[in-house]
Amino acid sequence: MPLIADSLRVPHGFFTRRGGVSGGPYASLNCSLSGGDAPDLVLENRARAARTIGASPDRLVGLMQVHQADVVEVTDPWRPGQGPRADAMVTARPGIALGIVTADCAPILLVDQRAGVVGAVHAGWRGTVAGVIEAAVAAMARLGADPPAIVAAIGPCIAQSSYEVGPDLYGAVLACDADGARFFAPGRRESRWQFDLAGYCAARLAGAGVQAVSLLAEDTAADAARFFSHRRRTLGEGGPIGHQISIIALDPH
């Protein structure tokens, strides 16, 4: 079963790696079509996730995620694997399910229920620094959402205790936020810091006018039984990796 944010009162779920049909390093609910897993298995995994929240698998859409700030308005579903290059989606169409895949980056699901608008964001540090969160909120506003009425949930991602970063990330955050140092703790090595990605995303949401933000405090890097993790793979033996999915949709009924 997926993790649910009580504040999001529309069909949604932050899925773990459990409950799918893939094997080996992709075991078992791998939902990435670009990681080398068998496409038929990935499509079955994605279908299972969609049906779990009451969405039709053929209405689930994903993106070619590129760690930038582009946002797509979805009016009609596209074929699996044919999504545009972007890191966020918004829609006002009931029944369309927006899916974001992650393996340490932060999945963010958003809704203005009164306006009937939802959004989904892939928030890695590069895209977040570039403004993908603010761009997604602005795209929802163009569809009629009111930023103070938007409710956001930040799903499982790498936690500060697991996220050692170097001068490039540290410098990029401080270059766009004079108070950015508050998202860093001293690292275990010289010229290294521990970065609070979820806290940084929450602050960027607040800066965009979103007042209701919840965090699902799960560390993808530390919990191999439930989550895929790029950082864990990097620190280990490398090799293939799967990705979990997070989905939100407006109820079609």
C-alpha positions as CSV (number, residue, x, y, z in Angstrom):
1,M,0.0,0.0,0.0
2,P,1.2,3.5,-0.7
3,L,1.9,6.2,1.9
4,I,-0.9,8.7,2.2
5,A,-0.8,12.3,3.2
6,D,-4.0,13.0,5.2
7,S,-4.0,16.6,4.0
8,L,-4.4,15.7,0.3
9,R,-8.1,15.0,0.0
10,V,-7.9,13.7,-3.6
11,P,-6.8,10.3,-4.9
12,H,-3.0,10.0,-4.4
13,G,-0.2,7.8,-3.1
14,F,3.5,7.9,-2.4
15,F,4.5,4.4,-3.4
16,T,7.3,2.3,-2.0
17,R,9.3,-0.4,-3.9
18,R,6.9,-3.1,-2.6
19,G,4.0,-4.8,-4.4
20,G,5.3,-5.1,-8.0
21,V,6.4,-7.8,-10.4
22,S,10.0,-6.8,-11.2
23,G,13.0,-8.8,-10.0
24,G,16.6,-8.4,-9.1
25,P,17.8,-4.8,-8.5
26,Y,14.3,-3.6,-9.7
27,A,12.4,-5.6,-7.1
28,S,9.6,-5.1,-7.1
29,L,7.5,-2.0,-7.9
30,N,9.9,-0.3,-10.2
31,C,8.0,2.3,-12.2
32,S,10.8,3.8,-14.3
33,L,10.7,3.0,-18.0
34,S,14.3,4.3,-18.6
35,G,16.3,2.2,-16.2
36,G,16.8,-1.0,-18.1
37,D,14.0,-3.0,-16.5
38,A,11.7,-5.0,-18.8
39,P,9.1,-2.6,-20.2
40,D,6.2,-5.0,-19.8
41,L,7.0,-5.4,-16.1
42,V,7.3,-1.7,-15.5
43,L,3.9,-1.1,-17.2
44,E,2.3,-3.7,-15.0
45,N,3.9,-2.0,-11.9
46,R,2.6,1.4,-13.0
47,A,-0.8,-0.1,-13.7
48,R,-1.0,-1.6,-10.2
49,A,0.0,1.8,-8.7
50,A,-2.6,3.6,-10.8
51,R,-5.4,1.2,-9.9
52,T,-4.5,1.4,-6.2
53,I,-5.6,5.1,-6.1
54,G,-8.6,4.4,-8.3
55,A,-7.0,5.8,-11.5
56,S,-7.2,4.1,-14.9
57,P,-3.7,2.9,-16.0
58,D,-4.2,4.4,-19.5
59,R,-4.7,7.8,-17.9
60,L,-1.4,7.8,-15.9
61,V,1.2,10.1,-17.4
62,G,4.9,10.6,-16.6
63,L,7.8,12.8,-17.8
64,M,11.3,12.6,-19.0
65,Q,12.7,14.2,-15.9
66,V,15.7,16.4,-16.5
67,H,16.4,18.3,-13.2
68,Q,15.2,21.6,-14.6
69,A,12.3,24.0,-14.0
70,D,9.9,23.3,-16.9
71,V,6.3,22.5,-16.2
72,V,3.7,20.8,-18.4
73,E,0.0,21.3,-18.4
74,V,-1.7,18.0,-19.1
75,T,-4.9,18.0,-21.0
76,D,-4.8,14.5,-22.5
77,P,-2.7,11.5,-21.6
78,W,0.2,10.4,-23.8
79,R,1.7,7.0,-24.4
80,P,4.0,5.5,-21.6
81,G,7.5,6.7,-22.1
82,Q,6.5,9.5,-24.5
83,G,6.3,12.3,-21.9
84,P,8.0,15.6,-22.6
85,R,11.2,16.8,-20.9
86,A,10.1,18.5,-17.7
87,D,10.1,18.1,-14.0
88,A,6.5,19.1,-13.1
89,M,3.0,18.6,-14.3
90,V,-0.4,20.2,-13.6
91,T,-3.9,19.4,-14.7
92,A,-7.5,20.5,-14.2
93,R,-8.8,17.4,-16.0
94,P,-10.5,14.8,-13.7
95,G,-9.2,11.3,-14.1
96,I,-5.7,12.2,-15.4
97,A,-3.2,10.8,-13.0
98,L,0.2,12.6,-12.7
99,G,3.1,10.3,-11.9
100,I,6.6,11.4,-10.7
101,V,9.4,8.8,-10.3
102,T,12.1,9.2,-7.7
103,A,15.0,7.4,-6.0
104,D,16.1,10.1,-3.4
105,C,14.8,13.3,-5.0
106,A,11.6,14.7,-3.3
107,P,8.2,13.9,-4.9
108,I,5.8,16.8,-4.2
109,L,2.1,16.4,-4.8
110,L,-0.2,19.5,-4.7
111,V,-3.9,20.2,-4.9
112,D,-6.3,23.2,-4.7
113,Q,-9.4,21.1,-4.3
114,R,-11.8,24.0,-4.6
115,A,-10.4,25.1,-7.9
116,G,-10.1,21.5,-9.1
117,V,-6.3,21.6,-9.9
118,V,-3.6,19.2,-9.0
119,G,0.2,19.2,-9.6
120,A,3.2,16.9,-9.2
121,V,6.8,17.9,-8.9
122,H,10.1,16.0,-9.2
123,A,12.3,18.1,-6.8
124,G,15.9,17.3,-6.9
125,W,18.3,20.0,-5.7
126,R,19.1,21.3,-9.2
127,G,15.5,21.7,-10.2
128,T,14.5,23.2,-6.9
129,V,17.3,25.8,-7.1
130,A,16.2,26.5,-10.6
131,G,12.7,27.2,-9.5
132,V,10.6,24.2,-10.5
133,I,8.5,24.4,-7.3
134,E,7.6,28.1,-8.0
135,A,7.0,27.3,-11.6
136,A,4.5,24.5,-10.7
137,V,2.6,26.7,-8.3
138,A,2.4,29.5,-11.0
139,A,1.2,26.9,-13.5
140,M,-1.6,25.8,-11.1
141,A,-2.5,29.4,-10.6
142,R,-2.9,29.9,-14.4
143,L,-5.5,27.1,-14.2
144,G,-7.4,28.9,-11.5
145,A,-5.7,27.7,-8.3
146,D,-5.0,30.2,-5.5
147,P,-1.6,29.6,-4.0
148,P,-2.7,30.1,-0.3
149,A,-5.4,27.5,-0.9
150,I,-3.0,24.9,-2.3
151,V,-2.1,22.0,-0.1
152,A,1.2,20.3,-0.7
153,A,2.8,17.1,0.6
154,I,6.5,16.3,0.3
155,G,7.0,12.5,0.0
156,P,9.8,10.2,0.9
157,C,13.2,11.4,-0.1
158,I,16.8,11.4,1.1
159,A,17.0,12.7,4.7
160,Q,19.6,15.3,5.9
161,S,21.4,12.7,7.9
162,S,22.1,10.6,4.7
163,Y,22.7,13.5,2.3
164,E,26.3,14.6,2.3
165,V,26.9,17.3,-0.3
166,G,29.9,19.3,-1.6
167,P,30.7,22.9,-2.4
168,D,28.7,22.9,-5.7
169,L,25.4,22.3,-4.0
170,Y,26.2,24.5,-1.0
171,G,27.2,27.4,-3.2
172,A,24.2,27.0,-5.5
173,V,21.7,27.2,-2.6
174,L,23.4,30.1,-1.0
175,A,23.6,32.0,-4.3
176,C,19.8,32.1,-4.6
177,D,18.9,32.3,-0.9
178,A,20.8,34.5,1.5
179,D,19.4,32.4,4.4
180,G,20.2,29.1,2.7
181,A,22.8,28.1,5.3
182,R,20.0,27.0,7.6
183,F,19.4,24.0,5.4
184,F,22.9,22.6,6.0
185,A,24.4,20.9,9.0
186,P,28.2,20.3,9.4
187,G,29.4,17.4,7.3
188,R,31.5,14.5,8.5
189,R,34.4,15.5,6.3
190,E,36.1,18.8,5.5
191,S,34.2,20.9,2.9
192,R,31.1,18.7,3.2
193,W,27.7,19.5,4.5
194,Q,24.5,17.5,5.3
195,F,21.6,19.0,3.2
196,D,18.0,19.1,4.3
197,L,16.3,18.6,0.9
198,A,12.8,18.3,2.3
199,G,13.1,21.3,4.5
200,Y,14.5,23.3,1.5
201,C,11.5,22.2,-0.6
202,A,9.1,23.2,2.1
203,A,10.6,26.7,2.4
204,R,10.4,27.1,-1.4
205,L,6.7,26.1,-1.3
206,A,6.1,28.7,1.5
207,G,7.9,31.3,-0.6
208,A,5.6,30.6,-3.5
209,G,2.6,31.3,-1.3
210,V,1.7,27.7,-0.3
211,Q,0.6,27.8,3.3
212,A,-0.2,24.1,4.0
213,V,2.8,21.9,3.6
214,S,3.2,18.5,5.1
215,L,6.3,16.2,5.0
216,L,6.3,12.4,5.1
217,A,9.5,11.8,7.2
218,E,10.9,8.8,5.4
219,D,14.6,8.4,4.4
220,T,14.9,6.7,1.1
221,A,18.6,6.2,1.4
222,A,18.4,4.5,4.8
223,D,15.5,2.1,4.2
224,A,16.5,-0.4,1.5
225,A,13.6,-2.6,2.3
226,R,11.0,0.0,1.2
227,F,12.7,2.4,-1.1
228,F,15.0,2.6,-4.1
229,S,17.9,5.0,-3.6
230,H,20.4,6.5,-6.0
231,R,22.7,7.5,-3.1
232,R,22.7,4.1,-1.6
233,R,23.5,2.6,-5.0
234,T,26.3,5.1,-5.5
235,L,27.9,4.3,-2.1
236,G,27.5,0.6,-2.8
237,E,28.5,-1.5,-5.7
238,G,26.7,0.5,-8.4
239,G,24.6,-1.3,-11.0
240,P,21.0,-0.9,-12.1
241,I,18.4,0.8,-10.0
242,G,14.7,1.1,-9.8
243,H,12.5,4.1,-9.0
244,Q,9.3,4.4,-6.9
245,I,6.4,6.5,-8.1
246,S,4.1,9.1,-6.5
247,I,0.7,9.8,-8.1
248,I,-2.1,12.3,-7.7
249,A,-5.3,12.7,-9.6
250,L,-8.6,14.5,-9.5
251,D,-11.5,12.1,-8.8
252,P,-13.2,11.4,-12.1
253,H,-16.5,10.9,-10.5
